Amino acid sequence: MPNEIIRHPRLSSDAVRLLAWALSMADEALEPLSKTARRAGIGKTAFSRAKRELVTEGFLHEWRRQGGGGRWATQQMISNVPLTAIEAEAARDGRPGTPSPAAGEPKGRGVGRPLKKTVENKPNLPSPSPAMQVSQGKQREGGQATSASATAPRTVPAPLLTRGGQALAAVSHSEPRLRLSGQDLKTLAPLAADWLQLGATMADIKEALTQRLPDRVHSPAGLVRDRLIRKRPPASVCAEQQATEHRGDEGRAAPRVAEMRECAGEHVQPLLFRPVDGETLCPSCRCAGAEACVTAAVDAAVRGGAAIRELLRSPRPRSS
């Protein structure tokens, strides 16, 4: 178990315990992760949260398949290092994860261990690596290649990096075909932050990444990187859009609160209302005043009627 798992900044203690427990089991042990969580003393709610964290960070991968008789089965695979979807499928099927070596210093990678067998085992066709998909995406739109150096993101402030990562995380959670691991979000955040620095919004990023997606995305990180580079908005367009929005804000009418005035009646806190014809009291105070006037008039009428009845009932003086 590498130190990167123990010191992982985004894995909770339950996720680390569940992963350590599963990795400590023998390779031939076939046990669903939910049973491992019960043996490790992790409750249902904590297990769901820990499982979601492991899937997001790339330590856990799942596949559902339908076998003979129409029965569905789930195959789970864990690893002691984060794996992308292509790497996980390659480890599951026993084939190389990428056809060409990746750039940089080679490092050892652990192989995942299946936790539960499926009813039917269908080999998947090999899919292109993320590097191949990005290079193919650069030759689209009339055969004009997009230079990586020309579209490299400028230096962006840390708050924009955070917002860029949040925008990609929102897209990853809303679109199952664009599931990104924590490492993918960290790597692609500067590209999304560059969009925000140019004046684009989070809605613009989501629209660019989710429009006309294929039915199956073999490399979500490669597709997101390709679209962020290839569809990067020009600075002139973003500046014009911001200027248009600014002019629209200046031409808007005054806020509705400007037409309101404070009630002159007695209230615990100042009360604003919109007068119709120069009133100084709110509708509640006017209704209360009208009710008081009506009550006084009724009381006067009752007293007057009682006095008249008393006068009529009194004996009249006899005439001499």
C-alpha positions in Angstrom: 0.0 0.0 0.0 1.8 3.2 -1.1 2.1 6.3 1.0 0.1 8.2 -1.6 -3.1 6.4 -0.4 -2.4 7.0 3.3 -1.7 10.7 2.8 -4.3 11.3 0.0 -5.9 14.7 0.6 -9.3 13.9 -0.8 -9.9 10.4 0.6 -11.7 10.1 4.0 -10.6 7.8 6.7 -13.4 5.3 5.8 -12.2 5.3 2.1 -8.6 4.7 3.1 -9.6 1.9 5.6 -11.9 0.2 3.0 -9.2 0.4 0.3 -6.5 -0.9 2.7 -8.7 -3.8 3.8 -9.5 -4.8 0.3 -5.8 -4.6 -0.8 -4.7 -6.7 2.1 -6.8 -9.7 0.9 -5.4 -12.5 -1.2 -5.6 -12.2 -5.0 -7.8 -15.2 -5.3 -10.4 -13.9 -2.8 -13.6 -12.9 -4.5 -15.7 -10.7 -2.2 -18.0 -7.8 -3.0 -16.8 -4.5 -1.6 -20.0 -4.1 0.4 -19.2 -7.3 2.3 -15.7 -6.0 2.9 -17.1 -2.8 4.3 -19.3 -4.7 6.8 -16.2 -6.7 7.9 -14.3 -3.5 8.3 -17.0 -2.0 10.5 -18.1 0.7 8.0 -21.8 1.5 7.9 -24.0 1.8 4.9 -23.9 5.6 4.6 -20.1 5.8 5.2 -19.6 3.0 2.7 -21.6 4.8 0.0 -19.5 8.0 0.6 -16.2 6.0 0.7 -17.1 4.1 -2.5 -17.9 7.3 -4.3 -14.6 8.8 -3.3 -12.7 5.7 -4.5 -14.5 5.8 -7.9 -13.8 9.5 -8.3 -10.1 9.2 -7.5 -9.7 6.2 -9.8 -9.0 3.5 -7.2 -12.2 1.6 -7.9 -13.8 0.7 -11.2 -17.1 -1.1 -11.8 -18.7 -2.7 -14.9 -22.3 -4.2 -15.2 -22.9 -7.0 -17.7 -25.8 -9.1 -18.6 -25.1 -12.8 -18.9 -27.0 -15.9 -19.7 -30.7 -16.0 -18.7 -30.9 -12.2 -18.6 -29.1 -11.9 -15.2 -27.0 -8.9 -14.5 -23.7 -9.1 -12.6 -21.3 -6.4 -11.4 -17.5 -6.7 -11.7 -15.5 -4.5 -9.3 -11.7 -3.9 -9.5 -9.5 -2.0 -7.1 -5.9 -0.9 -7.5 -3.2 0.6 -5.3 -2.7 3.5 -7.8 -5.3 5.7 -9.7 -6.3 4.2 -13.1 -8.2 5.8 -15.9 -11.1 4.0 -17.6 -8.8 2.7 -20.4 -6.1 1.5 -18.0 -8.7 -0.2 -15.8 -10.2 -2.0 -18.8 -6.7 -3.0 -20.0 -5.8 -4.4 -16.5 -9.2 -6.3 -16.4 -8.7 -7.8 -19.9 -4.9 -8.4 -19.5 -3.8 -6.2 -22.3 -1.5 -3.2 -22.5 -3.1 0.1 -21.4 -1.5 2.3 -24.0 0.0 1.2 -27.4 2.9 3.7 -27.1 5.0 4.6 -24.0 3.9 7.8 -22.2 6.1 10.8 -22.0 8.2 11.3 -18.9 10.1 9.0 -16.6 8.7 5.5 -16.5 7.1 4.4 -13.2 5.8 1.1 -11.9 2.1 0.6 -11.8 0.2 -1.8 -9.7 -2.3 -4.1 -11.3 -5.9 -4.1 -10.1 -7.6 -7.2 -8.5 -11.2 -8.2 -9.4 -13.5 -8.5 -6.4 -16.4 -10.2 -8.0 -16.7 -12.2 -11.3 -19.3 -11.6 -13.8 -21.6 -14.2 -15.3 -20.4 -13.5 -18.9 -16.9 -12.4 -19.9 -16.8 -10.6 -23.2 -13.5 -9.2 -24.3 -13.6 -5.6 -25.4 -11.9 -4.3 -28.5 -8.8 -2.3 -27.8 -9.4 1.4 -27.8 -7.0 4.2 -28.6 -4.9 5.8 -25.9 -5.6 9.3 -24.6 -2.5 10.6 -26.4 -3.7 9.2 -29.7 -7.2 10.6 -29.3 -5.8 14.1 -28.6 -3.5 13.9 -31.6 -6.4 12.8 -33.8 -8.5 15.7 -32.5 -5.9 18.2 -33.6 -6.4 17.4 -37.3 -10.1 18.2 -37.4 -12.0 21.1 -39.0 -10.5 21.3 -42.5 -7.3 19.5 -41.7 -5.8 22.5 -39.8 -3.6 21.3 -37.0 -3.8 23.2 -33.7 -0.4 23.8 -32.1 -0.2 23.0 -28.4 2.2 25.8 -27.8 -0.1 28.3 -29.4 -3.1 27.3 -27.3 -1.1 26.7 -24.0 -2.9 28.5 -21.2 -1.4 31.6 -19.8 -0.5 32.0 -16.1 -3.8 32.3 -14.3 -4.5 33.3 -10.7 -5.2 30.6 -8.1 -8.9 31.5 -7.6 -9.5 30.9 -11.4 -7.7 27.6 -11.1 -10.1 26.6 -8.3 -13.1 27.8 -10.4 -11.8 25.9 -13.4 -11.6 22.7 -11.4 -15.1 23.3 -10.1 -16.5 23.8 -13.6 -14.9 20.5 -14.8 -16.1 18.7 -11.6 -19.7 19.9 -12.3 -19.5 18.6 -15.9 -18.1 15.3 -14.6 -20.9 14.8 -12.1 -23.7 15.8 -14.6 -22.4 13.8 -17.6 -21.6 10.1 -16.9 -19.6 9.8 -20.1 -17.2 12.5 -18.9 -16.2 11.0 -15.6 -12.9 12.5 -14.5 -10.6 11.4 -11.7 -9.1 13.8 -9.2 -5.8 13.7 -11.0 -7.6 14.5 -14.3 -9.3 17.5 -12.7 -6.0 18.8 -11.4 -4.3 18.4 -14.8 -7.1 20.0 -16.8 -8.0 22.8 -14.4 -5.5 25.3 -16.0 -7.2 24.9 -19.4 -10.6 25.6 -18.0 -9.2 28.5 -15.9 -7.8 29.9 -19.2 -11.3 30.0 -20.6 -12.5 31.9 -17.5 -9.7 34.3 -17.8 -10.7 35.1 -21.4 -14.2 36.0 -20.1 -16.0 32.7 -20.7 -18.5 31.4 -18.1 -19.0 28.0 -16.5 -22.0 27.5 -18.7 -19.9 28.1 -21.8 -17.4 25.5 -20.7 -20.2 23.0 -20.0 -21.8 23.6 -23.4 -18.5 23.2 -25.2 -17.7 19.9 -23.4 -21.1 18.2 -23.6 -22.4 19.1 -27.1 -22.6 16.2 -29.6 -20.9 13.6 -27.4 -20.4 10.1 -28.9 -22.4 7.3 -27.4 -19.3 5.9 -25.7 -16.2 7.9 -24.6 -13.1 5.8 -24.3 -11.0 8.5 -22.7 -13.0 11.3 -20.9 -9.8 13.2 -20.0 -8.5 13.1 -23.6 -11.8 14.3 -25.0 -12.1 17.1 -22.5 -8.5 18.2 -23.1 -9.0 18.2 -26.9 -12.2 20.3 -26.7 -10.7 22.8 -24.3 -7.7 23.3 -26.6 -9.5 23.2 -29.9 -12.6 25.3 -28.9 -10.7 27.8 -26.9 -12.6 31.1 -27.4 -10.6 34.1 -28.9 -10.0 36.9 -26.5 -11.6 39.5 -28.9 -14.9 37.6 -28.8 -15.0 37.4 -25.0 -14.1 41.1 -24.7 -16.9 42.1 -27.1 -19.3 39.9 -25.2 -18.4 41.4 -21.9 -18.7 44.9 -23.3 -22.2 44.1 -24.7 -23.3 42.7 -21.3 -21.9 45.9 -19.6 -23.9 48.1 -21.9 -27.0 46.0 -21.3 -26.6 46.5 -17.5 -26.3 50.3 -18.0 -29.5 50.4 -20.1 -31.6 48.5 -17.6 -34.4 50.3 -15.7 -34.0 51.3 -12.1 -34.6 48.7 -9.5 -38.2 48.3 -8.3 -37.2 49.2 -4.8 -36.5 52.8 -5.9 -40.3 53.2 -6.3 -41.1 52.2 -2.7 -41.3 54.4 0.4 -41.2 53.7 4.1 -44.5 53.4 6.0 -45.2 56.2 8.5 -47.0 53.9 10.8 -45.7 52.1 13.9 -43.7 49.0 13.0 -41.0 47.0 14.8 -38.8 47.4 11.7 -38.9 49.8 8.8 -41.5 48.6 6.3 -41.3 49.5 2.6 -44.4 49.6 0.4 -45.2 50.9 -3.1 -47.7 53.8 -3.0 -50.4 54.1 -5.6 -51.5 57.7 -5.1 -49.0 59.3 -2.7 -50.1 57.3 0.4 -47.9 57.5 3.5 -49.3 54.4 5.2 -49.0 50.8 4.0 -52.1 48.8 3.2 -52.1 47.1 6.6 -51.9 50.4 8.5 -54.7 51.9 6.3 -56.9 48.8 6.9 -56.3 49.0 10.7 -57.2 52.8 10.7 -60.4 52.1 8.7 -61.4 49.3 11.1 -60.8 51.7 14.1 -63.1 54.3 12.5 -65.8 51.7 11.7 -65.6 50.4 15.3 -66.0 53.9 16.7 -69.0 54.7 14.5 -70.7 51.4 15.5 -70.1 52.1 19.2 -71.6 55.6 18.8 -74.6 54.2 17.0 -75.1 51.6 19.7 -75.0 54.3 22.4 -77.3 56.5 20.5 -79.9 53.7 20.0 -79.7 52.8 23.7 -80.4 56.5 24.7 -83.3 56.7 22.3 -84.9 53.5 23.7 -84.5 54.7 27.2 -86.1 58.0 26.3 -89.1 56.2 24.7 -89.6 53.9 27.7 -89.6 56.7 30.3 -93.2 57.8 31.4 -94.4 61.0 29.8 -95.5 63.9 32.1 -99.3 64.5 32.4 -100.7 67.6 31.1 -102.7 69.8 33.6 
